[in-house]
Amino acid sequence: MAVKNNAMAELLSPELLDKARGLSMMARRIVEGSLHGLHRSPLFGFSVEFAEHREYSPGDELKHLDWKVLARSERYVVKQYEQETNLRAILIVDHSESMAFGPVDIAGRETGRGSKYEYACVLAAALGHILVEQGDSVGLLMAARQVTQQVPPSASRGRLLNICTALLSVTPGEQTDLPGALRRLAAQLTRRSVVVLISDLFDNTEELLAVMGQLHHRGHEVLVFQVLDPSEAVFDVGNTSHGITVIRDMETGAEFDAEPHMIQEPVQKEINRFFKQLDTGVTRFGLHLVRCLTDRQVGETLREYFKKRHMSRK
Amino acid sequence: MNFLAPGLLAFGLVMLVPLTLHLYHQRKRTVVRFSTNRFFTDAVSQSQRRMQLQRWLLMLLRMLVCLLLAAAVARPYLSARDGSASAGRREVVLLIDDSLSMSAAHGDHSAFESARATAEAILESLHAKDRAALLTVSGRLRRDSAIEPPPTFTHDKRALIDKVRTLTTINAAGDSYAALKSAAALFADTQTRAPLLIILTDRQRGQWPEYRWPQPAAPTPVVMVQTAGPPEDNLWVHDARLSPPVLMPGKSATIEVMLRNSGTHARRAQLIARVNERTIAARTIVLEAYGRRREQITLDTATLDEDAALLTPDGSAAPARIEVFLQAGDDPLPQDNSFYVSGTALARLSVLIIDGQYRRETTARSSFYVASALRSLPDAPVEIEQAALPQAPWSSLADYRVVILLGAAEIPEHAVQKIAAFIRSGGGVIIFTGDGLNRDFYNNGFTDQDSGPLLPATITEQINLLPEADPMRMRRIAWEHEIFRRYEGDLRAALADITVRRAWGSVMRDGWALAELDGGIPFIAERRIGGGGLLMIAAMPEPAWTELPLRRNFVGLIHRCVAYLAVGREPAQAYQTGQDLRFVPPHGSIAPPTHATGPDGEEFYLTAGVGGAEAGMLLPGERVKLPGFYTAQLPGGGPPLVAAVNISRQESTAETADFEVLKERAGEWELNLLDYSETSGQPDVDMTQRLNNILAAGRANLGLWNIMLWLLLIGLAVEPVFANIISGSDPQINEKPPAPETEDRKE
């Protein structure tokens, strides 16, 4: 238990929590939830607030029959209520090997920044804290080639601790198969949820977008935080010395012989093309994409995101 | 391709620097980890391969620049030896400078000896199928006959070598223009593919003057081999002249001598003057470094009459052979230490004065003033006869040397032809224009059948100044003229101060004005006709016209005019070796001379002169090889005709022709220079090798060197641009793309 507390304390620094405290998260879509909260369920159930009458039909439970109406007008109607429901969020954190990039850039220099995975962990914890604070349930799914850790959704503070512990218990080190992980998740999700994917998205882009599109089609809200090191967004070789440099893929181990100064421009074109492909897919499938660079504070990124989200709801 | 300095090709090793750097970068391999290789697509690989190719090209360009640098320094040329297209087709013209300056001593050898040795080496190295021709700048001086055929190309190297061995320098300046013209003609006739002109010379400025060379039909390479420099530390007699040019017994004369020293330090020498082989002066002089010195040697003709035999036993004048020479030890070019001048001696000078305005009162006559002036020198052997115009002895003009015509309005028509013949035969006429002068007669009727109007100017109108008007004075006096050249200092000022109140205006036509009045009016004008001359003075020698007869200058002036005209022909004819000598018999001679004797006693037959108004006998220039006196004896007896011949003094100077100027003047001759005048003077091993290298070239295309330099410059200009493109310093490449936005992407 002490280990878990330490883990949470490590992830949730007071500064971060302070920044996250003012944030509130409003689901843009009505999802089903087991807890009462601030979010309206898209389903009409039998809860506290009366909504309307409807004609009784065979099979309806008799306990919902409005006896007063029956007594006054001999009509069989049943009461319907609008139920206050809570948000159910699943955080999916990519812990593939590529997420370990960051402390050392392509020129072999110390950047002074953490890895993308560290950034993703802080981001996930912050989101979990926000959700738990407002009474929503949150779960975690650690995915690389396959799902390695899973924390079922819950609104308890203890569950947040479990999430933090799970984040810290994993180190990046595998190849990515996010589409597979998302497919398995889709099969498990019986209720409408908010699916939050935290990854660098260095995967099969078409397939990944297609799977996320399926989740959205089933009524889930899909929110993607693409975590990138600045040198992955802007391919800058800096003062890399002239000569042959072997660039090794952190996930596959594939090597590419290059003279960094020669490939800077064409690689940047490829990066821009990748971003454009993602942006196009996100628009087409109705997803939300937030691009996070690890040289920015997590709190600033979240605050900016929620501000825009509020504006768009109004 | 071959090189003049192949050793400098070692600079080409510099090209290993870019190669080494390139390979070093290629070998340097560092391994770095990146999150994904998904961005390193085929397009990136292709782009990288393209840039690697460009880098290789850049490296090759840099190596090429290094090679070009080394090649340019090594001075390349296209070699055609041993199997190349033009092997055995070379046609080499050897042009040897055999002018006098080449004989100047440089230590124990002369430039000419070096040139001869180099020429032999060149001929020895020729391919058996090559052809060669030998030219010298001495031109026709070298040939024994004017009709001797010009040199042609030959395969017979041995004959050419033998000919080179027999060559000696001439006692003259060469005719490089004619030699180059001959070379151009040789190449033009053969239409050779591999022409080469090799000039062996001391590159003396006088020998290679700054005119445009006669051009070949096509661009032709030339190698100018400077075997030694022009004469250094040389002393010479630059000029000497007799003044006045006519020697008269009892009347003093002067030899004016100009001495020069081209050396870098002062030299002491003995100056000696001889007249008719009798030493009349010997003095020690010191010539400053790079100095010029003017010396005057006075001739006491009274003594000369006895010792130098200026007069013949029968009382007639004998020619004066004047020799001035310097004695100085260790002079590199002793041939120019002597200078020869011939003087004309007269036993007596007969002057006829014809007065056109004869007056009874003696002192009123113009002729009175002239005769008085001529008689004022008691020792001068001048015989004066006066006559009024109607009694003028026109038929016996040949008895006089000079005729003075004073104020004649006009003269009879038959007298005009007599005067014209008198002048052509060597006589002198002085005309003073006076009152009543008939302009039409003098402008149109005073005419020779052959020479046209006899007067040097067309007379226009008479000028009479009012008493209150300022008188005219003489301006623009030709002080260098024989009549005026002895005027100096106060004498000049006094002459220029003489006033004129009346004069005849005229416009110069066939002569030249020796002195002009204010407003450019000719006052004394001269015209040479045949062997004689005519002086026109635009005023009468009377006080009413000019104060000239009242001034002391008048005596000297009238004497000089008479003495000048008494010489009978252009004085101080400056013959040089190689020039045609002309012997003009005096008027009244029975027959012209048939032969002449040279300085060394050699006899030459004379040929009849052609051209010009003056009949004479010619000694062709190719026979005039030695400096000294050439004497022609008249068949009827009497004093011999003497011509003094000197060596051109352009051979004496130490000035070297500017190569850049020569190159510009050479035009289509692609001039190159091999200068080993700074070496031992002998064709040392290195220089011989370089020359042989050039010789080995069918076409010593040293212009290739220029092409190399241009390529080098272009390469140096392109390399930074190319390097910039490859190294990515292009600002468009370095421009970073905008950072990705951290915003919600959903619409």
Boltz contact constraints between the chains, C-beta under 6 A:
constraints:
  - contact:
      token1: [A, 98]
      token2: [B, 35]
      max_distance: 6.0
  - contact:
      token1: [A, 98]
      token2: [B, 36]
      max_distance: 6.0
  - contact:
      token1: [A, 101]
      token2: [B, 35]
      max_distance: 6.0
  - contact:
      token1: [A, 106]
      token2: [B, 32]
      max_distance: 6.0
  - contact:
      token1: [A, 106]
      token2: [B, 34]
      max_distance: 6.0
  - contact:
      token1: [A, 108]
      token2: [B, 32]
      max_distance: 6.0
  - contact:
      token1: [A, 202]
      token2: [B, 36]
      max_distance: 6.0
  - contact:
      token1: [A, 233]
      token2: [B, 740]
      max_distance: 6.0
  - contact:
      token1: [A, 234]
      token2: [B, 736]
      max_distance: 6.0
  - contact:
      token1: [A, 242]
      token2: [B, 25]
      max_distance: 6.0
  - contact:
      token1: [A, 243]
      token2: [B, 25]
      max_distance: 6.0
  - contact:
      token1: [A, 243]
      token2: [B, 28]
      max_distance: 6.0
  - contact:
      token1: [A, 244]
      token2: [B, 29]
      max_distance: 6.0
  - contact:
      token1: [A, 245]
      token2: [B, 30]
      max_distance: 6.0
  - contact:
      token1: [A, 245]
      token2: [B, 32]
      max_distance: 6.0
  - contact:
      token1: [A, 246]
      token2: [B, 29]
      max_distance: 6.0
  - contact:
      token1: [A, 246]
      token2: [B, 31]
      max_distance: 6.0
  - contact:
      token1: [A, 247]
      token2: [B, 32]
      max_distance: 6.0
  - contact:
      token1: [A, 247]
      token2: [B, 34]
      max_distance: 6.0
  - contact:
      token1: [A, 248]
      token2: [B, 33]
      max_distance: 6.0
  - contact:
      token1: [A, 249]
      token2: [B, 36]
      max_distance: 6.0
  - contact:
      token1: [A, 249]
      token2: [B, 37]
      max_distance: 6.0
  - contact:
      token1: [A, 250]
      token2: [B, 33]
      max_distance: 6.0
  - contact:
      token1: [A, 250]
      token2: [B, 35]
      max_distance: 6.0
  - contact:
      token1: [A, 254]
      token2: [B, 37]
      max_distance: 6.0
  - contact:
      token1: [A, 256]
      token2: [B, 37]
      max_distance: 6.0
  - contact:
      token1: [A, 256]
      token2: [B, 40]
      max_distance: 6.0
  - contact:
      token1: [A, 261]
      token2: [B, 728]
      max_distance: 6.0
  - contact:
      token1: [A, 262]
      token2: [B, 48]
      max_distance: 6.0
  - contact:
      token1: [A, 262]
      token2: [B, 51]
      max_distance: 6.0
  - contact:
      token1: [A, 263]
      token2: [B, 44]
      max_distance: 6.0
  - contact:
      token1: [A, 263]
      token2: [B, 48]
      max_distance: 6.0
  - contact:
      token1: [A, 265]
      token2: [B, 733]
      max_distance: 6.0
  - contact:
      token1: [A, 266]
      token2: [B, 43]
      max_distance: 6.0
  - contact:
      token1: [A, 266]
      token2: [B, 44]
      max_distance: 6.0
  - contact:
      token1: [A, 266]
      token2: [B, 47]
      max_distance: 6.0
  - contact:
      token1: [A, 267]
      token2: [B, 39]
      max_distance: 6.0
  - contact:
      token1: [A, 267]
      token2: [B, 44]
      max_distance: 6.0
  - contact:
      token1: [A, 268]
      token2: [B, 737]
      max_distance: 6.0
  - contact:
      token1: [A, 270]
      token2: [B, 39]
      max_distance: 6.0
  - contact:
      token1: [A, 270]
      token2: [B, 41]
      max_distance: 6.0
  - contact:
      token1: [A, 271]
      token2: [B, 39]
      max_distance: 6.0
  - contact:
      token1: [A, 272]
      token2: [B, 737]
      max_distance: 6.0
  - contact:
      token1: [A, 275]
      token2: [B, 740]
      max_distance: 6.0
  - contact:
      token1: [A, 279]
      token2: [B, 745]
      max_distance: 6.0
  - contact:
      token1: [A, 282]
      token2: [B, 745]
      max_distance: 6.0
  - contact:
      token1: [A, 283]
      token2: [B, 747]
      max_distance: 6.0
  - contact:
      token1: [A, 288]
      token2: [B, 744]
      max_distance: 6.0
  - contact:
      token1: [A, 288]
      token2: [B, 746]
      max_distance: 6.0
  - contact:
      token1: [A, 289]
      token2: [B, 745]
      max_distance: 6.0
  - contact:
      token1: [A, 291]
      token2: [B, 740]
      max_distance: 6.0
  - contact:
      token1: [A, 291]
      token2: [B, 742]
      max_distance: 6.0
  - contact:
      token1: [A, 292]
      token2: [B, 742]
      max_distance: 6.0
  - contact:
      token1: [A, 301]
      token2: [B, 742]
      max_distance: 6.0
  - contact:
      token1: [A, 308]
      token2: [B, 744]
      max_distance: 6.0
